[in-house]
Amino acid sequence: MDLLDLENKLKEIGSESSSLPKEKSSNVITPVSVTKKISTISDEDLENYSDKVIPSWNDLQTIYESRWRKEKERFQAHLKANFTALIERYASGKQELFQLCVPERREKLYITAFLELFESGYAPHVGDTERIANKRVRKLLITLPHNYCSTY
């Protein structure tokens, strides 16, 4: 199927959805042509994108890394706040610090950021993957020293 056939098929689908009764057509999203031939690019597109510059590989990588650094700082600040809350209530033993619910492709970044914060004395570890509310979650755990001041 070439480009013209595909565009014609999309137009047919769009015309079918416009022939539906009004109450049903409000829920139907008409397809938009995302492929354009070079000769059909509008002058508006040329004006908008002709002044754009494609950054070098290193510049783009720096932009992406700075975005991750900001996100990592927010994540670590959240971990520090949770840790402070545990200490304020004199928690001891194995404690859940955070429930990590991120896409699988970014999970390693967050786990590394978690492990950077805690020295081995806290025995930081990542729990097994669980399903909570139909989302993939991993618990971030630490071990706190025994609280000898507590009464039983």
N, CA, C and O atoms as a GROMACS GRO file, in nm:
protein
  608
    1MET      N    1   0.085  -0.117   0.000
    1MET     CA    2   0.000   0.000   0.000
    1MET      C    3   0.090   0.123   0.000
    1MET      O    4   0.173   0.140   0.089
    2ASP      N    5   0.073   0.209  -0.100
    2ASP     CA    6   0.156   0.328  -0.105
    2ASP      C    7   0.089   0.443  -0.029
    2ASP      O    8  -0.019   0.426   0.028
    3LEU      N    9   0.153   0.556  -0.029
    3LEU     CA   10   0.109   0.672   0.049
    3LEU      C   11  -0.028   0.723   0.006
    3LEU      O   12  -0.110   0.757   0.091
    4LEU      N   13  -0.053   0.728  -0.124
    4LEU     CA   14  -0.183   0.776  -0.172
    4LEU      C   15  -0.296   0.684  -0.130
    4LEU      O   16  -0.403   0.732  -0.091
    5ASP      N   17  -0.274   0.553  -0.138
    5ASP     CA   18  -0.377   0.458  -0.094
    5ASP      C   19  -0.407   0.474   0.054
    5ASP      O   20  -0.523   0.470   0.096
    6LEU      N   21  -0.303   0.493   0.132
    6LEU     CA   22  -0.321   0.510   0.275
    6LEU      C   23  -0.400   0.638   0.306
    6LEU      O   24  -0.489   0.637   0.391
    7GLU      N   25  -0.366   0.748   0.238
    7GLU     CA   26  -0.439   0.874   0.261
    7GLU      C   27  -0.584   0.862   0.218
    7GLU      O   28  -0.673   0.914   0.286
    8ASN      N   29  -0.610   0.794   0.108
    8ASN     CA   30  -0.748   0.774   0.063
    8ASN      C   31  -0.826   0.690   0.164
    8ASN      O   32  -0.943   0.719   0.192
    9LYS      N   33  -0.762   0.588   0.218
    9LYS     CA   34  -0.828   0.504   0.319
    9LYS      C   35  -0.863   0.586   0.443
    9LYS      O   36  -0.971   0.571   0.499
   10LEU      N   37  -0.771   0.673   0.484
   10LEU     CA   38  -0.798   0.760   0.599
   10LEU      C   39  -0.914   0.855   0.570
   10LEU      O   40  -0.996   0.881   0.658
   11LYS      N   41  -0.920   0.908   0.449
   11LYS     CA   42  -1.032   0.997   0.412
   11LYS      C   43  -1.164   0.924   0.414
   11LYS      O   44  -1.265   0.979   0.456
   12GLU      N   45  -1.164   0.797   0.367
   12GLU     CA   46  -1.286   0.717   0.370
   12GLU      C   47  -1.333   0.694   0.512
   12GLU      O   48  -1.453   0.705   0.541
   13ILE      N   49  -1.240   0.664   0.601
   13ILE     CA   50  -1.276   0.643   0.741
   13ILE      C   51  -1.330   0.771   0.800
   13ILE      O   52  -1.427   0.769   0.876
   14GLY      N   53  -1.270   0.883   0.766
   14GLY     CA   54  -1.317   1.012   0.815
   14GLY      C   55  -1.455   1.047   0.763
   14GLY      O   56  -1.536   1.102   0.837
   15SER      N   57  -1.484   1.014   0.637
   15SER     CA   58  -1.616   1.044   0.581
   15SER      C   59  -1.722   0.951   0.641
   15SER      O   60  -1.838   0.992   0.656
   16GLU      N   61  -1.684   0.828   0.674
   16GLU     CA   62  -1.778   0.737   0.740
   16GLU      C   63  -1.818   0.789   0.877
   16GLU      O   64  -1.934   0.780   0.917
   17SER      N   65  -1.720   0.845   0.951
   17SER     CA   66  -1.752   0.894   1.086
   17SER      C   67  -1.835   1.021   1.079
   17SER      O   68  -1.911   1.048   1.172
   18SER      N   69  -1.822   1.100   0.971
   18SER     CA   70  -1.903   1.222   0.960
   18SER      C   71  -2.046   1.191   0.920
   18SER      O   72  -2.136   1.273   0.941
   19SER      N   73  -2.071   1.071   0.863
   19SER     CA   74  -2.206   1.033   0.825
   19SER      C   75  -2.286   0.974   0.941
   19SER      O   76  -2.405   0.947   0.927
   20LEU      N   77  -2.221   0.953   1.058
   20LEU     CA   78  -2.289   0.901   1.176
   20LEU      C   79  -2.382   1.007   1.233
   20LEU      O   80  -2.360   1.126   1.210
   21PRO      N   81  -2.484   0.967   1.308
   21PRO     CA   82  -2.568   1.064   1.376
   21PRO      C   83  -2.484   1.150   1.471
   21PRO      O   84  -2.380   1.106   1.519
   22LYS      N   85  -2.531   1.271   1.498
   22LYS     CA   86  -2.454   1.367   1.576
   22LYS      C   87  -2.416   1.317   1.715
   22LYS      O   88  -2.304   1.344   1.761
   23GLU      N   89  -2.506   1.245   1.783
   23GLU     CA   90  -2.474   1.202   1.918
   23GLU      C   91  -2.362   1.097   1.918
   23GLU      O   92  -2.289   1.088   2.017
   24LYS      N   93  -2.347   1.020   1.813
   24LYS     CA   94  -2.240   0.920   1.808
   24LYS      C   95  -2.110   0.978   1.755
   24LYS      O   96  -2.003   0.936   1.797
   25SER      N   97  -2.118   1.075   1.663
   25SER     CA   98  -1.997   1.127   1.601
   25SER      C   99  -1.915   1.213   1.696
   25SER      O  100  -1.798   1.238   1.668
   26SER      N  101  -1.973   1.259   1.808
   26SER     CA  102  -1.896   1.339   1.902
   26SER      C  103  -1.789   1.255   1.971
   26SER      O  104  -1.687   1.309   2.015
   27ASN      N  105  -1.810   1.125   1.982
   27ASN     CA  106  -1.712   1.037   2.046
   27ASN      C  107  -1.608   0.984   1.948
   27ASN      O  108  -1.508   0.927   1.990
   28VAL      N  109  -1.630   1.002   1.819
   28VAL     CA  110  -1.541   0.948   1.718
   28VAL      C  111  -1.435   1.053   1.684
   28VAL      O  112  -1.467   1.168   1.655
   29ILE      N  113  -1.311   1.012   1.689
   29ILE     CA  114  -1.201   1.101   1.654
   29ILE      C  115  -1.165   1.076   1.508
   29ILE      O  116  -1.134   0.964   1.470
   30THR      N  117  -1.170   1.181   1.428
   30THR     CA  118  -1.137   1.164   1.287
   30THR      C  119  -0.987   1.156   1.270
   30THR      O  120  -0.913   1.231   1.333
   31PRO      N  121  -0.942   1.065   1.187
   31PRO     CA  122  -0.798   1.050   1.168
   31PRO      C  123  -0.736   1.171   1.098
   31PRO      O  124  -0.800   1.237   1.016
   32VAL      N  125  -0.613   1.198   1.133
   32VAL     CA  126  -0.540   1.310   1.076
   32VAL      C  127  -0.425   1.252   0.995
   32VAL      O  128  -0.358   1.158   1.038
   33SER      N  129  -0.403   1.308   0.880
   33SER     CA  130  -0.293   1.261   0.797
   33SER      C  131  -0.161   1.304   0.859
   33SER      O  132  -0.134   1.424   0.871
   34VAL      N  133  -0.080   1.208   0.899
   34VAL     CA  134   0.048   1.239   0.962
   34VAL      C  135   0.163   1.229   0.862
   34VAL      O  136   0.277   1.261   0.896
   35THR      N  137   0.134   1.184   0.743
   35THR     CA  138   0.237   1.174   0.640
   35THR      C  139   0.208   1.276   0.532
   35THR      O  140   0.095   1.285   0.482
   36LYS      N  141   0.307   1.350   0.496
   36LYS     CA  142   0.291   1.450   0.391
   36LYS      C  143   0.403   1.432   0.291
   36LYS      O  144   0.517   1.400   0.326
   37LYS      N  145   0.370   1.452   0.168
   37LYS     CA  146   0.475   1.454   0.068
   37LYS      C  147   0.548   1.587   0.080
   37LYS      O  148   0.490   1.687   0.122
   38ILE      N  149   0.672   1.588   0.043
   38ILE     CA  150   0.753   1.709   0.056
   38ILE      C  151   0.691   1.824  -0.023
   38ILE      O  152   0.698   1.939   0.020
   39SER      N  153   0.632   1.794  -0.136
   39SER     CA  154   0.573   1.900  -0.218
   39SER      C  155   0.446   1.959  -0.157
   39SER      O  156   0.400   2.064  -0.201
   40THR      N  157   0.387   1.893  -0.056
   40THR     CA  158   0.263   1.943   0.002
   40THR      C  159   0.282   2.010   0.138
   40THR      O  160   0.184   2.040   0.206
   41ILE      N  161   0.406   2.033   0.180
   41ILE     CA  162   0.430   2.102   0.306
   41ILE      C  163   0.388   2.248   0.290
   41ILE      O  164   0.424   2.314   0.193
   42SER      N  165   0.311   2.295   0.388
   42SER     CA  166   0.256   2.430   0.378
   42SER      C  167   0.363   2.536   0.405
   42SER      O  168   0.468   2.508   0.462
   43ASP      N  169   0.333   2.657   0.360
   43ASP     CA  170   0.425   2.769   0.385
   43ASP      C  171   0.436   2.800   0.534
   43ASP      O  172   0.540   2.844   0.581
   44GLU      N  173   0.327   2.776   0.606
   44GLU     CA  174   0.328   2.798   0.751
   44GLU      C  175   0.428   2.706   0.820
   44GLU      O  176   0.501   2.748   0.909
   45ASP      N  177   0.430   2.578   0.776
   45ASP     CA  178   0.528   2.484   0.832
   45ASP      C  179   0.670   2.528   0.800
   45ASP      O  180   0.760   2.518   0.884
   46LEU      N  181   0.690   2.575   0.679
   46LEU     CA  182   0.823   2.622   0.641
   46LEU      C  183   0.867   2.738   0.729
   46LEU      O  184   0.983   2.744   0.772
   47GLU      N  185   0.777   2.832   0.756
   47GLU     CA  186   0.810   2.946   0.840
   47GLU      C  187   0.841   2.904   0.983
   47GLU      O  188   0.933   2.955   1.045
   48ASN      N  189   0.762   2.808   1.034
   48ASN     CA  190   0.779   2.766   1.173
   48ASN      C  191   0.907   2.688   1.196
   48ASN      O  192   0.971   2.702   1.300
   49TYR      N  193   0.946   2.605   1.100
   49TYR     CA  194   1.057   2.514   1.122
   49TYR      C  195   1.185   2.548   1.048
   49TYR      O  196   1.287   2.484   1.071
   50SER      N  197   1.182   2.645   0.960
   50SER     CA  198   1.303   2.676   0.884
   50SER      C  199   1.411   2.740   0.971
   50SER      O  200   1.530   2.726   0.942
   51ASP      N  201   1.372   2.809   1.078
   51ASP     CA  202   1.469   2.874   1.166
   51ASP      C  203   1.519   2.780   1.276
   51ASP      O  204   1.612   2.815   1.349
   52LYS      N  205   1.460   2.664   1.288
   52LYS     CA  206   1.501   2.569   1.392
   52LYS      C  207   1.637   2.511   1.357
   52LYS      O  208   1.671   2.490   1.240
   53VAL      N  209   1.714   2.485   1.462
   53VAL     CA  210   1.847   2.426   1.445
   53VAL      C  211   1.846   2.290   1.513
   53VAL      O  212   1.795   2.276   1.624
   54ILE      N  213   1.902   2.192   1.448
   54ILE     CA  214   1.913   2.059   1.508
   54ILE      C  215   2.037   2.060   1.596
   54ILE      O  216   2.148   2.084   1.548
   55PRO      N  217   2.019   2.034   1.727
   55PRO     CA  218   2.136   2.039   1.816
   55PRO      C  219   2.230   1.922   1.790
   55PRO      O  220   2.192   1.820   1.734
   56SER      N  221   2.354   1.941   1.832
   56SER     CA  222   2.450   1.831   1.817
   56SER      C  223   2.411   1.718   1.913
   56SER      O  224   2.334   1.738   2.007
   57TRP      N  225   2.466   1.602   1.887
   57TRP     CA  226   2.438   1.484   1.970
   57TRP      C  227   2.470   1.512   2.117
   57TRP      O  228   2.391   1.481   2.206
   58ASN      N  229   2.588   1.572   2.141
   58ASN     CA  230   2.630   1.599   2.279
   58ASN      C  231   2.540   1.700   2.347
   58ASN      O  232   2.510   1.687   2.465
   59ASP      N  233   2.496   1.803   2.272
   59ASP     CA  234   2.405   1.902   2.330
   59ASP      C  235   2.272   1.839   2.368
   59ASP      O  236   2.217   1.867   2.475
   60LEU      N  237   2.220   1.754   2.281
   60LEU     CA  238   2.093   1.688   2.309
   60LEU      C  239   2.107   1.593   2.429
   60LEU      O  240   2.017   1.584   2.513
   61GLN      N  241   2.218   1.524   2.436
   61GLN     CA  242   2.242   1.435   2.548
   61GLN      C  243   2.251   1.515   2.678
   61GLN      O  244   2.201   1.470   2.782
   62THR      N  245   2.312   1.630   2.674
   62THR     CA  246   2.322   1.717   2.792
   62THR      C  247   2.184   1.766   2.836
   62THR      O  248   2.156   1.772   2.956
   63ILE      N  249   2.100   1.798   2.741
   63ILE     CA  250   1.963   1.842   2.772
   63ILE      C  251   1.888   1.729   2.841
   63ILE      O  252   1.822   1.752   2.942
   64TYR      N  253   1.897   1.608   2.788
   64TYR     CA  254   1.828   1.493   2.847
   64TYR      C  255   1.883   1.462   2.986
   64TYR      O  256   1.806   1.433   3.078
   65GLU      N  257   2.015   1.469   3.003
   65GLU     CA  258   2.075   1.441   3.133
   65GLU      C  259   2.034   1.545   3.237
   65GLU      O  260   2.012   1.510   3.353
   66SER      N  261   2.023   1.670   3.197
   66SER     CA  262   1.982   1.774   3.292
   66SER      C  263   1.838   1.751   3.336
   66SER      O  264   1.803   1.775   3.452
   67ARG      N  265   1.755   1.705   3.245
   67ARG     CA  266   1.617   1.673   3.280
   67ARG      C  267   1.613   1.560   3.383
   67ARG      O  268   1.537   1.566   3.479
   68TRP      N  269   1.695   1.456   3.362
   68TRP     CA  270   1.698   1.346   3.456
   68TRP      C  271   1.753   1.392   3.592
   68TRP      O  272   1.703   1.350   3.696
   69ARG      N  273   1.856   1.478   3.592
   69ARG     CA  274   1.912   1.527   3.718
   69ARG      C  275   1.806   1.598   3.801
   69ARG      O  276   1.800   1.580   3.923
   70LYS      N  277   1.723   1.680   3.736
   70LYS     CA  278   1.616   1.750   3.808
   70LYS      C  279   1.515   1.650   3.866
   70LYS      O  280   1.472   1.663   3.981
   71GLU      N  281   1.479   1.553   3.787
   71GLU     CA  282   1.384   1.451   3.832
   71GLU      C  283   1.445   1.367   3.945
   71GLU      O  284   1.376   1.331   4.040
   72LYS      N  285   1.573   1.337   3.934
   72LYS     CA  286   1.642   1.260   4.036
   72LYS      C  287   1.648   1.337   4.167
   72LYS      O  288   1.629   1.278   4.274
   73GLU      N  289   1.673   1.467   4.162
   73GLU     CA  290   1.676   1.549   4.283
   73GLU      C  291   1.540   1.550   4.352
   73GLU      O  292   1.532   1.542   4.474
   74ARG      N  293   1.432   1.561   4.275
   74ARG     CA  294   1.298   1.557   4.333
   74ARG      C  295   1.271   1.423   4.399
   74ARG      O  296   1.217   1.416   4.509
   75PHE      N  297   1.310   1.316   4.331
   75PHE     CA  298   1.291   1.181   4.384
   75PHE      C  299   1.369   1.162   4.514
   75PHE      O  300   1.315   1.111   4.612
   76GLN      N  301   1.495   1.203   4.514
   76GLN     CA  302   1.577   1.187   4.634
   76GLN      C  303   1.526   1.276   4.748
   76GLN      O  304   1.536   1.237   4.864
   77ALA      N  305   1.474   1.393   4.717
   77ALA     CA  306   1.415   1.479   4.820
   77ALA      C  307   1.294   1.409   4.883
   77ALA      O  308   1.273   1.418   5.004
   78HIS      N  309   1.215   1.341   4.800
   78HIS     CA  310   1.100   1.266   4.851
   78HIS      C  311   1.147   1.153   4.942
   78HIS      O  312   1.088   1.130   5.048
   79LEU      N  313   1.252   1.083   4.902
   79LEU     CA  314   1.307   0.976   4.986
   79LEU      C  315   1.357   1.031   5.119
   79LEU      O  316   1.335   0.969   5.224
   80LYS      N  317   1.423   1.146   5.115
   80LYS     CA  318   1.474   1.207   5.238
   80LYS      C  319   1.359   1.245   5.331
   80LYS      O  320   1.369   1.228   5.452
   81ALA      N  321   1.251   1.297   5.274
   81ALA     CA  322   1.135   1.333   5.356
   81ALA      C  323   1.074   1.209   5.421
   81ALA      O  324   1.039   1.212   5.539
   82ASN      N  325   1.062   1.102   5.345
   82ASN     CA  326   1.007   0.977   5.402
   82ASN      C  327   1.100   0.920   5.509
   82ASN      O  328   1.054   0.869   5.611
   83PHE      N  329   1.230   0.930   5.486
   83PHE     CA  330   1.328   0.882   5.584
   83PHE      C  331   1.316   0.962   5.713
   83PHE      O  332   1.319   0.904   5.822
   84THR      N  333   1.304   1.093   5.702
   84THR     CA  334   1.290   1.179   5.819
   84THR      C  335   1.164   1.144   5.897
   84THR      O  336   1.165   1.142   6.020
   85ALA      N  337   1.055   1.115   5.826
   85ALA     CA  338   0.931   1.076   5.892
   85ALA      C  339   0.948   0.946   5.970
   85ALA      O  340   0.895   0.932   6.079
   86LEU      N  341   1.023   0.851   5.914
   86LEU     CA  342   1.049   0.725   5.984
   86LEU      C  343   1.131   0.749   6.111
   86LEU      O  344   1.103   0.690   6.215
   87ILE      N  345   1.231   0.833   6.102
   87ILE     CA  346   1.317   0.861   6.217
   87ILE      C  347   1.239   0.934   6.326
   87ILE      O  348   1.256   0.906   6.444
   88GLU      N  349   1.153   1.028   6.286
   88GLU     CA  350   1.077   1.105   6.385
   88GLU      C  351   0.983   1.018   6.467
   88GLU      O  352   0.952   1.052   6.581
   89ARG      N  353   0.938   0.909   6.411
   89ARG     CA  354   0.851   0.820   6.488
   89ARG      C  355   0.928   0.701   6.546
   89ARG      O  356   0.868   0.602   6.590
   90TYR      N  357   1.059   0.711   6.544
   90TYR     CA  358   1.148   0.611   6.604
   90TYR      C  359   1.122   0.471   6.549
   90TYR      O  360   1.115   0.374   6.624
   91ALA      N  361   1.108   0.461   6.419
   91ALA     CA  362   1.087   0.331   6.355
   91ALA      C  363   1.215   0.249   6.363
   91ALA      O  364   1.325   0.305   6.368
   92SER      N  365   1.201   0.118   6.365
   92SER     CA  366   1.318   0.032   6.367
   92SER      C  367   1.291  -0.093   6.284
   92SER      O  368   1.176  -0.126   6.255
   93GLY      N  369   1.398  -0.159   6.246
   93GLY     CA  370   1.384  -0.280   6.166
   93GLY      C  371   1.362  -0.249   6.019
   93GLY      O  372   1.390  -0.138   5.972
   94LYS      N  373   1.312  -0.346   5.948
   94LYS     CA  374   1.288  -0.334   5.804
   94LYS      C  375   1.169  -0.240   5.780
   94LYS      O  376   1.060  -0.264   5.831
   95GLN      N  377   1.192  -0.134   5.702
   95GLN     CA  378   1.089  -0.033   5.679
   95GLN      C  379   1.076  -0.006   5.530
   95GLN      O  380   1.174  -0.002   5.456
   96GLU      N  381   0.953   0.013   5.488
   96GLU     CA  382   0.926   0.053   5.350
   96GLU      C  383   0.944   0.204   5.341
   96GLU      O  384   0.881   0.280   5.413
   97LEU      N  385   1.031   0.246   5.250
   97LEU     CA  386   1.059   0.388   5.234
   97LEU      C  387   0.978   0.450   5.121
   97LEU      O  388   0.940   0.566   5.127
   98PHE      N  389   0.953   0.370   5.016
   98PHE     CA  390   0.888   0.425   4.898
   98PHE      C  391   0.832   0.312   4.814
   98PHE      O  392   0.887   0.202   4.812
   99GLN      N  393   0.721   0.339   4.745
   99GLN     CA  394   0.668   0.244   4.647
   99GLN      C  395   0.696   0.301   4.508
   99GLN      O  396   0.638   0.401   4.467
  100LEU      N  397   0.785   0.236   4.438
  100LEU     CA  398   0.829   0.282   4.307
  100LEU      C  399   0.734   0.232   4.200
  100LEU      O  400   0.720   0.111   4.179
  101CYS      N  401   0.671   0.325   4.132
  101CYS     CA  402   0.577   0.290   4.025
  101CYS      C  403   0.614   0.374   3.902
  101CYS      O  404   0.554   0.479   3.877
  102VAL      N  405   0.710   0.327   3.827
  102VAL     CA  406   0.758   0.397   3.708
  102VAL      C  407   0.763   0.298   3.593
  102VAL      O  408   0.761   0.176   3.615
  103PRO      N  409   0.771   0.348   3.470
  103PRO     CA  410   0.786   0.255   3.357
  103PRO      C  411   0.911   0.169   3.373
  103PRO      O  412   1.012   0.213   3.427
  104GLU      N  413   0.902   0.049   3.325
  104GLU     CA  414   1.010  -0.048   3.343
  104GLU      C  415   1.143   0.000   3.285
  104GLU      O  416   1.250  -0.032   3.338
  105ARG      N  417   1.136   0.076   3.178
  105ARG     CA  418   1.259   0.122   3.115
  105ARG      C  419   1.334   0.225   3.200
  105ARG      O  420   1.454   0.244   3.181
  106ARG      N  421   1.265   0.292   3.295
  106ARG     CA  422   1.328   0.392   3.380
  106ARG      C  423   1.355   0.342   3.521
  106ARG      O  424   1.413   0.413   3.603
  107GLU      N  425   1.313   0.221   3.548
  107GLU     CA  426   1.323   0.166   3.682
  107GLU      C  427   1.467   0.162   3.732
  107GLU      O  428   1.493   0.194   3.848
  108LYS      N  429   1.560   0.124   3.648
  108LYS     CA  430   1.700   0.113   3.689
  108LYS      C  431   1.757   0.247   3.732
  108LYS      O  432   1.837   0.254   3.825
  109LEU      N  433   1.715   0.355   3.664
  109LEU     CA  434   1.763   0.488   3.702
  109LEU      C  435   1.719   0.524   3.844
  109LEU      O  436   1.798   0.574   3.924
  110TYR      N  437   1.593   0.497   3.874
  110TYR     CA  438   1.540   0.529   4.006
  110TYR      C  439   1.602   0.441   4.114
  110TYR      O  440   1.631   0.489   4.224
  111ILE      N  441   1.623   0.315   4.084
  111ILE     CA  442   1.684   0.225   4.182
  111ILE      C  443   1.827   0.269   4.211
  111ILE      O  444   1.869   0.268   4.326
  112THR      N  445   1.901   0.308   4.109
  112THR     CA  446   2.037   0.358   4.128
  112THR      C  447   2.036   0.484   4.214
  112THR      O  448   2.119   0.499   4.303
  113ALA      N  449   1.942   0.575   4.187
  113ALA     CA  450   1.931   0.698   4.266
  113ALA      C  451   1.899   0.667   4.412
  113ALA      O  452   1.949   0.734   4.502
  114PHE      N  453   1.816   0.565   4.435
  114PHE     CA  454   1.783   0.522   4.571
  114PHE      C  455   1.906   0.467   4.641
  114PHE      O  456   1.934   0.504   4.756
  115LEU      N  457   1.980   0.380   4.573
  115LEU     CA  458   2.097   0.317   4.634
  115LEU      C  459   2.210   0.416   4.661
  115LEU      O  460   2.291   0.394   4.750
  116GLU      N  461   2.215   0.526   4.584
  116GLU     CA  462   2.317   0.629   4.604
  116GLU      C  463   2.300   0.697   4.740
  116GLU      O  464   2.398   0.740   4.801
  117LEU      N  465   2.178   0.707   4.788
  117LEU     CA  466   2.150   0.781   4.911
  117LEU      C  467   2.190   0.706   5.038
  117LEU      O  468   2.232   0.769   5.135
  118PHE      N  469   2.179   0.576   5.038
  118PHE     CA  470   2.194   0.502   5.163
  118PHE      C  471   2.319   0.415   5.162
  118PHE      O  472   2.344   0.340   5.068
  119GLU      N  473   2.396   0.428   5.268
  119GLU     CA  474   2.516   0.344   5.282
  119GLU      C  475   2.474   0.202   5.317
  119GLU      O  476   2.357   0.177   5.348
  120SER      N  477   2.567   0.111   5.311
  120SER     CA  478   2.534  -0.031   5.328
  120SER      C  479   2.481  -0.064   5.467
  120SER      O  480   2.414  -0.166   5.484
  121GLY      N  481   2.510   0.019   5.569
  121GLY     CA  482   2.460  -0.007   5.702
  121GLY      C  483   2.307  -0.009   5.709
  121GLY      O  484   2.249  -0.077   5.793
  122TYR      N  485   2.243   0.066   5.621
  122TYR     CA  486   2.097   0.068   5.615
  122TYR      C  487   2.040  -0.051   5.539
  122TYR      O  488   1.919  -0.070   5.535
  123ALA      N  489   2.125  -0.130   5.478
  123ALA     CA  490   2.085  -0.245   5.397
  123ALA      C  491   1.974  -0.209   5.299
  123ALA      O  492   1.867  -0.271   5.302
  124PRO      N  493   1.998  -0.110   5.213
  124PRO     CA  494   1.892  -0.072   5.118
  124PRO      C  495   1.870  -0.186   5.018
  124PRO      O  496   1.966  -0.243   4.966
  125HIS      N  497   1.747  -0.217   4.992
  125HIS     CA  498   1.717  -0.319   4.893
  125HIS      C  499   1.582  -0.292   4.829
  125HIS      O  500   1.498  -0.219   4.881
  126VAL      N  501   1.565  -0.354   4.715
  126VAL     CA  502   1.445  -0.334   4.634
  126VAL      C  503   1.364  -0.461   4.640
  126VAL      O  504   1.413  -0.570   4.613
  127GLY      N  505   1.237  -0.446   4.676
  127GLY     CA  506   1.149  -0.562   4.685
  127GLY      C  507   1.112  -0.617   4.549
  127GLY      O  508   1.143  -0.558   4.446
  128ASP      N  509   1.048  -0.731   4.551
  128ASP     CA  510   1.003  -0.794   4.428
  128ASP      C  511   0.893  -0.712   4.363
  128ASP      O  512   0.828  -0.630   4.428
  129THR      N  513   0.873  -0.733   4.236
  129THR     CA  514   0.767  -0.665   4.163
  129THR      C  515   0.631  -0.716   4.210
  129THR      O  516   0.608  -0.837   4.218
  130GLU      N  517   0.542  -0.623   4.240
  130GLU     CA  518   0.407  -0.656   4.284
  130GLU      C  519   0.308  -0.582   4.196
  130GLU      O  520   0.344  -0.488   4.124
  131ARG      N  521   0.184  -0.624   4.201
  131ARG     CA  522   0.076  -0.555   4.132
  131ARG      C  523  -0.013  -0.492   4.237
  131ARG      O  524  -0.075  -0.562   4.316
  132ILE      N  525  -0.020  -0.360   4.238
  132ILE     CA  526  -0.107  -0.286   4.328
  132ILE      C  527  -0.193  -0.195   4.242
  132ILE      O  528  -0.141  -0.113   4.166
  133ALA      N  529  -0.324  -0.210   4.253
  133ALA     CA  530  -0.419  -0.132   4.173
  133ALA      C  531  -0.388  -0.147   4.024
  133ALA      O  532  -0.395  -0.050   3.948
  134ASN      N  533  -0.353  -0.267   3.985
  134ASN     CA  534  -0.322  -0.302   3.847
  134ASN      C  535  -0.202  -0.223   3.791
  134ASN      O  536  -0.191  -0.203   3.670
  135LYS      N  537  -0.113  -0.180   3.880
  135LYS     CA  538   0.010  -0.113   3.838
  135LYS      C  539   0.128  -0.192   3.891
  135LYS      O  540   0.122  -0.253   3.998
  136ARG      N  541   0.234  -0.188   3.817
  136ARG     CA  542   0.357  -0.258   3.853
  136ARG      C  543   0.433  -0.174   3.955
  136ARG      O  544   0.469  -0.060   3.926
  137VAL      N  545   0.458  -0.229   4.074
  137VAL     CA  546   0.518  -0.154   4.183
  137VAL      C  547   0.633  -0.234   4.244
  137VAL      O  548   0.625  -0.357   4.256
  138ARG      N  549   0.739  -0.164   4.281
  138ARG     CA  550   0.849  -0.225   4.356
  138ARG      C  551   0.870  -0.143   4.482
  138ARG      O  552   0.879  -0.020   4.475
  139LYS      N  553   0.878  -0.208   4.595
  139LYS     CA  554   0.897  -0.138   4.722
  139LYS      C  555   1.045  -0.118   4.748
  139LYS      O  556   1.126  -0.209   4.731
  140LEU      N  557   1.080   0.005   4.789
  140LEU     CA  558   1.217   0.037   4.826
  140LEU      C  559   1.225   0.029   4.978
  140LEU      O  560   1.152   0.100   5.048
  141LEU      N  561   1.312  -0.056   5.028
  141LEU     CA  562   1.317  -0.086   5.171
  141LEU      C  563   1.454  -0.054   5.230
  141LEU      O  564   1.556  -0.063   5.162
  142ILE      N  565   1.454  -0.017   5.358
  142ILE     CA  566   1.578   0.002   5.433
  142ILE      C  567   1.560  -0.064   5.569
  142ILE      O  568   1.448  -0.094   5.611
  143THR      N  569   1.671  -0.087   5.636
  143THR     CA  570   1.667  -0.143   5.771
  143THR      C  571   1.722  -0.039   5.867
  143THR      O  572   1.834   0.009   5.849
  144LEU      N  573   1.644  -0.005   5.967
  144LEU     CA  574   1.685   0.092   6.068
  144LEU      C  575   1.731   0.018   6.193
  144LEU      O  576   1.687  -0.094   6.219
  145PRO      N  577   1.820   0.081   6.271
  145PRO     CA  578   1.868   0.015   6.393
  145PRO      C  579   1.756  -0.004   6.494
  145PRO      O  580   1.654   0.065   6.489
  146HIS      N  581   1.777  -0.097   6.587
  146HIS     CA  582   1.677  -0.124   6.690
  146HIS      C  583   1.662  -0.004   6.782
  146HIS      O  584   1.760   0.060   6.819
  147ASN      N  585   1.539   0.027   6.817
  147ASN     CA  586   1.507   0.139   6.905
  147ASN      C  587   1.503   0.084   7.048
  147ASN      O  588   1.405   0.022   7.088
  148TYR      N  589   1.608   0.108   7.123
  148TYR     CA  590   1.618   0.054   7.260
  148TYR      C  591   1.534   0.134   7.360
  148TYR      O  592   1.514   0.089   7.473
  149CYS      N  593   1.486   0.250   7.322
  149CYS     CA  594   1.409   0.333   7.414
  149CYS      C  595   1.261   0.290   7.421
  149CYS      O  596   1.190   0.330   7.513
  150SER      N  597   1.217   0.212   7.326
  150SER     CA  598   1.074   0.177   7.324
  150SER      C  599   1.043   0.079   7.436
  150SER      O  600   1.126  -0.004   7.474
  151THR      N  601   0.922   0.091   7.488
  151THR     CA  602   0.877  -0.003   7.591
  151THR      C  603   0.780  -0.101   7.528
  151THR      O  604   0.707  -0.066   7.435
  152TYR      N  605   0.780  -0.221   7.577
  152TYR     CA  606   0.695  -0.324   7.520
  152TYR      C  607   0.575  -0.347   7.604
  152TYR      O  608   0.492  -0.432   7.571
   0.00000   0.00000   0.00000
